[in-house]
Amino acid sequence: MKPQVQFRLRIRNGDDIAVGPGKIALLEAVANTGSITAAAKLLGMSYRRAWLLVDTMNRCFKSRVVETEAGGNRGGGTRLTALGAEVVRSYRRIESRAAKASASEIAALTRLLASSKAR
């Protein structure tokens, strides 16, 4: 098996983690499903956990990254705000640039790993 490389950028705002890999995955799931409930299920987490993560992000940024609409005739829903979409794009760009900038060092480091079959 080929080694897996993961960048795990987290940005703190005071005591809170404003954004990190799990929160970005949650924002992407909300964007794809239109629902915190469906996004939570997709990611294998409880609705409460997902809601708390969204609440933390909404408090950490200058304006909300996720907006919810209560039920009613249209059944409600959840969507990323323009800021939320920009947070996801920026985070993914940072990941991509970090991977490209460090590609040769990552390749050199992974060549030093023992084969997973040898262990």
Residue pairs with C-beta under 8 A, 6 or more apart in sequence:
1 116
3 110
3 113
5 99
5 106
5 110
6 21
7 95
7 98
7 99
8 20
8 21
9 19
9 20
9 21
9 91
9 94
9 95
9 98
10 17
10 19
10 20
10 21
11 17
11 18
11 19
11 20
12 18
13 60
16 56
16 59
16 60
17 23
17 56
18 56
18 57
18 60
18 61
19 57
19 60
19 87
19 91
22 53
23 53
23 56
23 57
24 87
24 88
24 91
24 92
25 43
26 39
26 40
26 43
26 50
26 53
26 54
27 57
27 65
27 66
27 80
27 84
27 87
27 88
28 88
29 38
29 39
29 40
29 42
29 43
30 36
30 39
30 54
30 66
30 78
30 79
30 80
31 79
31 80
31 84
31 85
31 88
32 39
32 42
33 39
33 42
34 77
34 78
34 79
35 77
35 78
36 47
36 50
36 51
36 54
36 66
36 68
36 78
37 47
37 50
39 50
39 78
40 46
40 47
40 49
40 50
43 50
54 65
54 66
57 65
57 66
57 84
57 87
58 64
58 65
58 66
61 83
61 87
62 83
63 81
63 83
64 81
64 83
64 84
65 80
65 81
65 83
65 84
65 87
66 78
66 79
66 80
66 81
66 84
67 78
67 79
67 80
67 81
68 76
68 77
68 78
69 76
69 77
69 78
69 79
70 76
80 88
99 106
